[in-house]
């Protein structure tokens, strides 16, 4: 069945409507097949999972990788002049009510004996702002789903052209947002201010929280519930004001001080982490707000063993050179050769794909949005893009010195899973190789790609591993982080690199829908970033990769014996609906998310073994549990780690669940009380109620 762009609407596209396939379709005047009754109302359960084909970027691997600069703390002399400066009893500003209180201030209660570098938190100011973002400066070629050149709406020719800026809701108006280099022993207080009421001349398009609200989650800080940024606390905070679940967040003109203590759980150095990120968490619109730009980065440094200084004889000497300049603020930390990499896939509007999903739209098209970011709330599989970006730039270039680097990987995509490896080869446009349809995802292939280097994994989302793991490749699921060291002085065969050599970071995980990966395809080698070997570094490479990184934290007492016991709290992720909420398509233990009813309550400072089970149906689920990290005990009854998950030796905050997989974890609940959540981090699933509330009680 033809579409207006000259492509094809496949049987799979038609079946995605859930309305009986092709028999349920009618033709619009433009010839696009849509479900009967498609335009009968705004949003709702009638939708079509049709995606646009983004224009082809003609000059990939031509722009430098943006590396976010660390944000500097605000000077105390400035903070003291604010009309409402931070303090223990002044956690937020919400219209119509008084301020919330912080549970714990640095140096209070259990943190009193912790060796704080300063008793006063480093204060950062971040404004949520409407802004424009350019994924590329390259000329682009409008194409259809068959890979053929087309005339875009409003044009008279198929000529290459530049892209318009996409509208974002960004932390300080950038994507990704600011990078905060945090340090243990220095609390970080982040004042997040909502300025989204000002459109700054940008078209908001048709996705994002409808009341322009935000609630920011630090993923995955050991954090009090009021600073955790989760919908359960949002309900507790805003429901007395009449804001429903989808509106239970900070609206324009309001602000919140999220306090990140820089204190490891239990005061235990073995619980220290190394790479957080922060993102939006408005229920029902998390995916839209994250896709619209609400992503920030927070590497953590440990002054005892992982300070960012490879010359520190008392530390691990992982790659990193600290830099300071005259006038740098107290608490400001900049580290060279230590680079965060945020991976994000997107699509750009072709002007002819209909806009209708579970939230809004009547099947209309928006030719005026051609070339701007396109997003839909599709609850079935999820959202996958056809352009891959790193730190907000499509197919960038990273120039490295001939030395070792620490690379911190984050998957901030809505649904996509990656598998990364390092290869040499020559990129070619997928359409020039004869690919079309879903095979155009990624736009480029590396047909002659061959692995050339190995990666040494030193950390996952729970922090440093006990020991490094040498890997040919690794998977990266939504919200997961992995940190690797790469030695750019030599190839895996021992031969030296040379100035000007080109290496590609390549994704080999073919995933044409958000459901799960496709069957293995040896031809699927998508170059995501080019790495160019540069000159010798200006100073010696003093970094090493130690044989041991740290001691692993203890399991909950009796955890290994408990794996065979009945009565372990079990949380099963399931497909299903709810009469109470027409948007519900995903359940946990047969229930849709209800922030007013915790599925389980646990005692403060206790521990437990939990079972997380994928209810099947052929979906994968990255299951994220807020608050403390967990350790994996077993997968499908077999002790962890296994060959596919060698980093199960460390702590994690996302359980990667294959279809029908069952994972037992050991976790604790220390320091704080209050409401938290756990949910699938395929954000389409989370937004459609695959989430449960839970609570820590005194």
Secondary structure, DSSP 8 states (H G I E B T S, - for coil): -B-TTS-B--HHHHHTTSS-GGGGEEE-TT--EEETTTTSSSSSS----------EESS-S-SB-----B---B-HHHHTTSTT--BTTB-EE-TTS-----S--TTSGGGTTS--S-SS-EEEEEEEEEEEE-S--S-EE-B-TTS-B---TT-SS---B----EEEEEETTBSS--B--EETTB-EEEEEEE-TT--TT---TT-S-TT--B-EEEET-S--HHHH--HHHHHHHHGGGT--GGG-SB-TT-EEEEEE----GGG-GGG---EEEEEE--TTTHHHHHHTT-EEEEEEEBTTTBSS-TT-TTS---S-EEE--TT--TT--EEETEEEEEEEEE-B--S-S-B--SSS--SB--GGGTTSB------SS----SEEEETTEET-EEEE-SSEEEEEEEE--SS--EEEEEEE---EEGGGGT--GGGGTTSEE-TT-EEEE-EEEEEETTEEEEEEEEES-EEE-TT-EEEEEEETTB-TTS-B--TT-EEEEEE----SSSS---S--TT--EEEEEEEE----SS-------S---------TTHHHHTT-TT-EEEEEEE---TT-TT--EEETTB---TTS-SEEEETTEEEEEEEEE--SS--EEEEE-SS-EEEEEETTEES--STTGGGGSEESEEEE-TT-EEEEEEEE-S--EEEEEEESSHHHHHTT-EEEEEEE-
